[in-house]
Amino acid sequence: MEFKITLEQDEDGWYIVTVPALPGCISQGKTEEEAKKNIAEAIELHLSALARDGIPLYQKQGAKETFVAINL
């Protein structure tokens, strides 16, 4: 499975990573690479917890994700 992640660097220089498809799944790292490694582990643990609790992972049918550009 692949998940879209969001990386943001905080004021202390750490990378904070979230997974929009998995609310509450968050991690961090000192480098972008470390943050990506940590979020992969967090995703696995998050999905394991959902499975353990019998909570199905649903994908929205017909939902489309895209980007739009604007000029400011």
Phi and psi restraints in degrees (value plus and minus 20) as a CYANA .aco file:
   2 GLU   PHI    -140.5  -100.5
   2 GLU   PSI     122.2   162.2
   3 PHE   PHI    -147.8  -107.8
   3 PHE   PSI     120.6   160.6
   4 LYS   PHI     -95.3   -55.3
   4 LYS   PSI     114.7   154.7
   5 ILE   PHI    -142.1  -102.1
   5 ILE   PSI     139.4   179.4
   6 THR   PHI    -140.1  -100.1
   6 THR   PSI     104.7   144.7
   7 LEU   PHI    -129.6   -89.6
   7 LEU   PSI     111.5   151.5
   8 GLU   PHI    -156.7  -116.7
   8 GLU   PSI     119.9   159.9
   9 GLN   PHI    -115.8   -75.8
   9 GLN   PSI     107.5   147.5
  10 ASP   PHI    -105.3   -65.3
  10 ASP   PSI    -199.8  -159.8
  11 GLU   PHI     -86.6   -46.6
  11 GLU   PSI     -38.3     1.7
  12 ASP   PHI    -113.8   -73.8
  12 ASP   PSI     -19.6    20.4
  13 GLY   PHI      72.6   112.6
  13 GLY   PSI     -24.0    16.0
  14 TRP   PHI     -96.0   -56.0
  14 TRP   PSI     130.5   170.5
  15 TYR   PHI    -117.2   -77.2
  15 TYR   PSI     102.6   142.6
  16 ILE   PHI    -121.6   -81.6
  16 ILE   PSI     111.0   151.0
  17 VAL   PHI    -143.1  -103.1
  17 VAL   PSI     112.8   152.8
  18 THR   PHI    -147.0  -107.0
  18 THR   PSI     142.7   182.7
  19 VAL   PHI    -142.2  -102.2
  19 VAL   PSI      83.5   123.5
  20 PRO   PHI     -74.1   -34.1
  20 PRO   PSI     -54.1   -14.1
  21 ALA   PHI     -96.5   -56.5
  21 ALA   PSI     -33.1     6.9
  22 LEU   PHI    -148.3  -108.3
  22 LEU   PSI      60.1   100.1
  23 PRO   PHI     -72.7   -32.7
  23 PRO   PSI     114.2   154.2
  24 GLY   PHI      71.5   111.5
  24 GLY   PSI     -29.2    10.8
  25 CYS   PHI    -109.2   -69.2
  25 CYS   PSI      88.8   128.8
  26 ILE   PHI    -162.9  -122.9
  26 ILE   PSI     129.0   169.0
  27 SER   PHI    -172.9  -132.9
  27 SER   PSI    -195.8  -155.8
  28 GLN   PHI    -175.6  -135.6
  28 GLN   PSI     150.6   190.6
  29 GLY   PHI    -185.6  -145.6
  29 GLY   PSI     138.3   178.3
  30 LYS   PHI     -91.8   -51.8
  30 LYS   PSI     -48.5    -8.5
  31 THR   PHI    -143.9  -103.9
  31 THR   PSI     144.9   184.9
  32 GLU   PHI     -81.8   -41.8
  32 GLU   PSI     -60.8   -20.8
  33 GLU   PHI     -84.4   -44.4
  33 GLU   PSI     -62.7   -22.7
  34 GLU   PHI     -84.6   -44.6
  34 GLU   PSI     -60.4   -20.4
  35 ALA   PHI     -82.9   -42.9
  35 ALA   PSI     -61.1   -21.1
  36 LYS   PHI     -85.6   -45.6
  36 LYS   PSI     -60.5   -20.5
  37 LYS   PHI     -83.7   -43.7
  37 LYS   PSI     -63.8   -23.8
  38 ASN   PHI     -86.3   -46.3
  38 ASN   PSI     -58.4   -18.4
  39 ILE   PHI     -91.5   -51.5
  39 ILE   PSI     -51.2   -11.2
  40 ALA   PHI     -81.4   -41.4
  40 ALA   PSI     -63.3   -23.3
  41 GLU   PHI     -85.2   -45.2
  41 GLU   PSI     -61.2   -21.2
  42 ALA   PHI     -83.2   -43.2
  42 ALA   PSI     -59.4   -19.4
  43 ILE   PHI     -82.9   -42.9
  43 ILE   PSI     -65.5   -25.5
  44 GLU   PHI     -79.2   -39.2
  44 GLU   PSI     -64.6   -24.6
  45 LEU   PHI     -85.7   -45.7
  45 LEU   PSI     -59.9   -19.9
  46 HIS   PHI     -82.7   -42.7
  46 HIS   PSI     -66.7   -26.7
  47 LEU   PHI     -86.3   -46.3
  47 LEU   PSI     -56.6   -16.6
  48 SER   PHI     -82.9   -42.9
  48 SER   PSI     -60.4   -20.4
  49 ALA   PHI     -86.2   -46.2
  49 ALA   PSI     -60.6   -20.6
  50 LEU   PHI     -81.2   -41.2
  50 LEU   PSI     -65.9   -25.9
  51 ALA   PHI     -83.0   -43.0
  51 ALA   PSI     -64.0   -24.0
  52 ARG   PHI     -79.7   -39.7
  52 ARG   PSI     -57.9   -17.9
  53 ASP   PHI    -107.8   -67.8
  53 ASP   PSI     -18.5    21.5
  54 GLY   PHI      53.5    93.5
  54 GLY   PSI       3.7    43.7
  55 ILE   PHI    -115.1   -75.1
  55 ILE   PSI      96.2   136.2
  56 PRO   PHI     -92.4   -52.4
  56 PRO   PSI     131.2   171.2
  57 LEU   PHI    -118.5   -78.5
  57 LEU   PSI      92.5   132.5
  58 TYR   PHI    -124.4   -84.4
  58 TYR   PSI     124.5   164.5
  59 GLN   PHI    -128.9   -88.9
  59 GLN   PSI     115.3   155.3
  60 LYS   PHI     -88.1   -48.1
  60 LYS   PSI     105.4   145.4
  61 GLN   PHI     -98.0   -58.0
  61 GLN   PSI     114.2   154.2
  62 GLY   PHI      62.6   102.6
  62 GLY   PSI     -25.4    14.6
  63 ALA   PHI     -97.7   -57.7
  63 ALA   PSI     117.8   157.8
  64 LYS   PHI    -147.0  -107.0
  64 LYS   PSI     115.5   155.5
  65 GLU   PHI    -132.6   -92.6
  65 GLU   PSI     111.0   151.0
  66 THR   PHI    -170.9  -130.9
  66 THR   PSI    -198.4  -158.4
  67 PHE   PHI    -145.7  -105.7
  67 PHE   PSI     136.3   176.3
  68 VAL   PHI    -154.8  -114.8
  68 VAL   PSI     121.2   161.2
  69 ALA   PHI    -124.5   -84.5
  69 ALA   PSI     124.3   164.3
  70 ILE   PHI    -152.5  -112.5
  70 ILE   PSI     137.5   177.5
  71 ASN   PHI    -129.4   -89.4
  71 ASN   PSI     110.9   150.9
